[in-house]
Amino acid sequence: MRQGRRDAAESARVSLANDAIALVSGAVVALLAPRSVPIALCLAIAAAGAGLWFVVAKWRWRTIARTLAIASMGFALAAAHAASSLALRLPATLEREDLRVRGRIVDLPVEEGRRTRFHLHVDDDSTQHVDLRGRLLRLSWYGARDEHASTLPRVHAGARWEFDVRLRAPRGLRNPGWFDAERHALAHRLAATGYVRNPSSAHALTPPHGLQAWRANMAERIDIAVAAPVARFVRALALGDTRGLDDADWATLRATGLTHLIAISGFHVGLVAGFFALIASAAWRAVPPFARNLPRPIAMAIAAVLGAAVYTAVAGFALPTVRTTLMIAAVAAVRCARRAHASFDALAVAVIAMVAFDPLSLLGAGFWLSVCGVAWLLWCLPRVDGGIVRSFAAAQAVATIGLLPLTVALFGQASLAGPLANLVAIPWWSLVVVPL
């Protein structure tokens, strides 16, 4: 009996990992397709996959059939998202035309020399051009040749403005190891880029409000309270606001392998989630009656998800933080199910949740570094506890060596000093900087 249960659990574990791999594989095939797949065909493929899923139990080769069914659904899901994102792009007929747009600034504006860059979400109503309603635009506002960006009318995050703009569909160079502007635009559902025309006709409609306005206000408070050379790093760490970091700062961070420690990333979200879980654990130990209504492990899981969600909001719902929050929520769901599970089970559930939520996240390097890094650590590290220091050093060595080829393939470079720098920086960031 016990052997039968053990075999069933092992079979379910393998099945869950196969499901995650099949879903990702199908999505990757769709994203690598040279042309977009029509929505109708995506629906047909999804229906075929669902039909295959329902009859899979009757097949002799049900494992193969199940894999094909899930892969087809992953293909359909990713293809549908890609087609939807491409459909948002500015039509060629509107390029080089002067257009009047009205909408809300949805990020922290960046001042660079004589221009200010920001993202505008166009109002979705009948007053806007039909091909611009509800679209996301990346705009630049240029001053005169002898005019600095700081002398332009300041645009604030969360404010509503009306502009005359000239737009074009996103495009860029596709060089190996370099920034792919079109892929970035596709993943972020960016409809067009452009610049403000006739600045004298631009005017603000409503004052700043909302989450982005709060982030901008907190950034200004940090600038006032913290000395100038340090304030930009505090803003990046506390709010995910990297506007103050220049090219020299990023070059130094890349050379030392510390880029992931500065701006709010999955690393910070994980730390905050763990901190909230520890607080919940301490509270449940201090007040035993709490456990009568809610077991301590479930309380810790819920607290971790809440902490991750709050910190993700502080970061402006940046994609890396949203991805990490989904992973934490998936792991918490596995814990709340109160069934025995392995670490790979939680990783598989997290991968399925991320792909189902946003299959276009596979276009970003962060997804592959996160998933491959965790999988590599789970595969290589010993199951026996060898102490905190030894386990941390082993994890650092395994992650550095294992992810080196992937890092070079994605970014065209890697930091040889990163492992040594992280040996000191990660404990300091984890135990001191982030909690503060």
N, C-alpha and C positions, 0 to 999 in steps of 0.2 A: 504493500500500500504506500509506504513512504517513498519507495523507489519510483512508483508511478507518479506520485505528486511531484517528486524532484524532476522527473523527465518532462512532465507537463510544464513546470515552471521554466525549465531551460528552453523548451520549445517556444514558449511565449516570449522569452527574452530574445531569442534569435529572430523570431518573427517580427518583433518590434524594431530591432535594428535593421532588418531587411526592408521593412516598410519605410523607414527614414531614408535609407539609401536609395530605394526605388523612387520615392517622391522627389528627392533632390536630383536624381539622374534625369527623370522626365522633365523637370523644370529647366535644367541646364541645356538639354537638347533643344527645348523651345527657345531659350534665350540665345543660343548659338545659330539659330536658323537664319539664313541670309535675308529672308523676307518675313514680314509679319503675317500671322495666320488670321484669317477672318474670324470674327466672333462666332458666326454660325457654325463654322467648322470646329471651333473650340468647344462649343456646346455639344456638338455631335460626338466628339472624342470623349468628353466627360461623361456623356450618357452611355457610351459604349463601355467605358471603364467601370461605371457604376453597375451596369448590367452584368459585366463579367464578375464583379465583386459578389453579386447575389447568387450566382450559380457556381461560385468557386468551390463550395463544399462538395459538389457533386462530381468534380473533376478528379481524375486519377492523379494528374500532376498539379494538384491544387496549389503547391508552393509557387510554381512557375506562373500559374494563372493569376494568383494573388499579386505577385510582383508586377506582372504586366498591367494589371488593373490599376494599381496604385501609381505606377509610372505614367500611364496614360492620363490619369487625373492630374498628376503633377505637371505634365506637359500642357494640358488644357488650361490649368490655372495660370501658369506662367505666361503662356501665349496670350490669354485673354487680358491679363494685366498689361503686358507689353503693347498689345494692340490698342488698349484703352489709353495708355500713356502717349503713344504715337499719335492717336487721334486728337489729342489736345494741342499738338504743335500748330504754330501759326501757319495758315495757308500762304502759299507763295504769292497770291494775288494781293495780300496785305503788306508785303515787305516794301520798304521805302515809301510807305504812305504815312501821312501825318494823321494820328488817331487821338481822340480824346478819351481818356480812361479815368475811372474813379474807383478807388478801393482803399484797402487797409494795408499799412506797412506791417509785415509779419515777422520781421527779424530785427536784429540790432544793426542800424546803418553803420557802414564802414567809411571813414574819411581817409582818402588817399591823395596826397598832393592837391590837385585842383579839382578833384571829383569826389562825389559821395555815392556809394553803392548800397542798394537795398533791394529787398524782394517785396513786390506789391501783389496782393491777392485782389483781383478785380471783382467788383460787385456783380452778383449773379441776378441781374434784373433787366428789364426791357430797355433801360436807358443806355445800356452798353451794347457794343457791337456783338452780334450773335456769336462770332468766332472768338470772342474774348471773355464772355461771361463765365465767371467762376474760375478763370485761368490764373496761373501763377507766373508772374513776370519778374525777371531780374533787370533792374534799371540802374543807369548811371546818370548822375546830374553833374554836368561839367560847369565850371566857372570860366571866366575869361582867361586868356593865356597868362595874364599877370595876376590872376585872382586865385587865392588859396581856398581849399574846400571849407575851411573854418569861417570864411566870410560869406558863404552861401546861406540862404535861409535853412535853418536846421530842421531836418526831418527826424521825427521821433518814432520809436517802435510803438505800435499800437494806435497811432494816429491815422485818420482818414484824410486822403489828399485827392486832388484832381489835377491831372497833368495832360499836356499835349506831348505825345511820344512818337518815336519812330522805331519800329521793331523789325526783327528778323528771327527766323527759326534758329534754334541752337545748332551750332556747328563748331568744329574744332579739328585740330590735328590728332592723328592716331599714331603716336610714336611709342614703341615698346619702352616700358618703365617710366612713362611720362603721364601727365594728367590727361584723361580722355573726357573732354568736355561734353560730347554727345552722350556718352554712357552716363555721366553724372546727371545730365538733364533728364534722361529717360528714367533713371532711378528715383529722381526727386519730382517727377511729373512737372517739369518746367516747360511752359508753353513757348516762351520767346525771351530773347534778350533785346535790350535797346537802350535808348537814352532820352532824356527829357528835352523837348523842344520848347522854344518861346518861354523861358523861365518866368517872364513877367506875368504870364497867364496862369501859372501854377498857384494854387492856394489851398490852405488847410481847411478841412471841413469840420472835423471834430478833434478835440484834444486827445492825447494818448490815454489809453486805459487797457486793462487786461493784463495777462501774464507777462507779455513781452515788455509792456510799459513798466511793470514792477521790476523786471530784470534790469532794464536801462536805469531806473532810479537807484537800484542797489549798486550798480556799477559806478554811478556818480558818487555815491556815498563812500564807496571803497577808495576812490581817487582822492577824496577829501581827507579820509581818516588815515590812509597809509602813504608812506613816502613814495615819491614818483618812481624810483627805479624798481621798487618791489610791487607796486600796486597792480601792474599789468599781469604779474604771475598770480597774485591773489584773486584777481577777477577771473582769470582763466580757470583756476582751481575751484573757486566757490560757485561760479555761475556758468562756466563753460564759455566765457566771453574771451575769445582769443584776438580781439581786434588790436590790442596793444602790442602783440608780439610781431616783431619785424622779421625779415628774411634771415638776419644774422642769428636771432634767437632760435628759429626753427632749424637752421643749419647746425647749431651747437647741440640742440636736443636730438637731432637725428644722428649726429656723430657719436653721441654718448648713449644712444638707445633709450632715452628717457621721454620720448614724445608722448607715450601713453600715460605718463604720470602728471602731465600739466593740465591739459583741458579735461573737463569731465568726460570720462569714458566708462566702458563697461567695468574696468577695474575699480573705479570709485563707487559705482553703483553697487557692485558686489560687496565692497567694504561697508557701505552704509546699511545694506540689507543684513549683513552679518551682525552689525552693531545693534540694529533694532531687534534681531532675533535674540541676542544676548540679553538685552533689556527685558524682553518678554520672559525669557527663561528665569532671570533673577526675580522678576515680579511673581511668577508662578511658584517659585521655591519659597519666597518670603511669605506669600499668602496662600497656604495650601487649599483653602476653600475654592479658589479659582479653578482648580483642577477637577472639581466635581462636575462642572458644566462643560468645560473645554479642556481636553488633555493638553499637557505642556508642549509636546511636539507639534501639535496642530496650531497652538497659539504662536509658537516660534515661526512656523511657516507663514501664517497670516501676517505677523509683524514684519517679516522679511519682505513680503510682497508690498505691504504698505510703505515701508521705508524706501524701497526701490522706486515705487511710483512717485513718491514725493520728490525724491532727488532727481528723477527724470524730468519732472515738471520744472524744477529749478533750472535745469539745463536747457529748457526750451524744447523738450521732446526731440532732441537730436537723435538721429537714426541709431547710432551705436548704443545710446542709453535705452532707447525703446527696445532694441534687440535683447539687451541684457535683462531688462525687466521681464520680457516674455520668457526668457530662459529660466529666470528665478521663479516666475509664476508656474511654469510647467513642472519644475522640480518640486515646488510646494504642493501642487496638485497630486503628484505621485506620493508625496509624504502623507497628505491628508487622506489618501485612499486607504492607508493603514494596511498595506500589503507589503510583503517582502519584495525588495527590488535591488538590483545592482546599479552601480554608477552609470553603466552604459544605458540602462533603461531610462534614467532621467535625462541623459544626453539625447537619446533618440526622441523622447517626447518633446524636449526643447527644440530640436531641429524641426520636427513636424509642425510645432506651433509657429515657429518663425517663418517657415516657408508658406504655411497656410495663411498667415497674417499678411505677409508681403513677399511674394516670390521674387520681386525685383531686387530684394536685398542681396540676392546671390550675385548681383553685378558689382557689389562693393567688396574690397579686400578685407574689411573688418569681419564679415561673416565667415570667410574661409579661415582667417587667422584664429578667430574665437573657437570655431567648431573643431578644426584640425588640431589646435593647441590642446584643447581639453581631451580630445580623443587620444592624442599621442601621450599625454601625461597618464591617462587611465591605463593605457596599454603597457607603458614602460615601467612605471613606478611600482615598487614592491608593495604587496598587500600588508606586510608586517610593519608595524610602527617602529621607526628607528630613531625617534626623538625629533623635536621641532627643528633644531638647527640642521641636522642631517637631512631631514625630509625636505626642508626648504632649499638647501644646496643642491640636492638631487633633482628637485623639480626645476630649478633654474637651469641646471646643466642640460637636462633632458629637453626642456622647452627651447633652449637656445640652439642646440644641435639639430633637433627635429624640425624646427620652423625656419632654419637658415635657408634651405633651398626654396621654400615657398616665399619667404621674404624677398629673396633676390629675384624670383620670377615675377612677383607682383610690383616691386618698387625699383628693381634694377640696382639695389644696393643693400648693404647690411652693416651693422655696427659690430666691430670686433671688441670694442670696449664695453658694449652693452651689458654682458653678463657680470663683469666686475662692478660696474656702476650700479646695476640693479640690486646686487647683493647688499649694498648699503642703503640705496634709495628706497627700495620697496618696504623694508621694515620701518624706516623713518616715516614714510608717507602713511603707512598703514596704522601705526601706533600713535603718531603725534600729529601730523599735518592734517589729514582728513578729519579726525575727530574734532580738532580745533575749528 
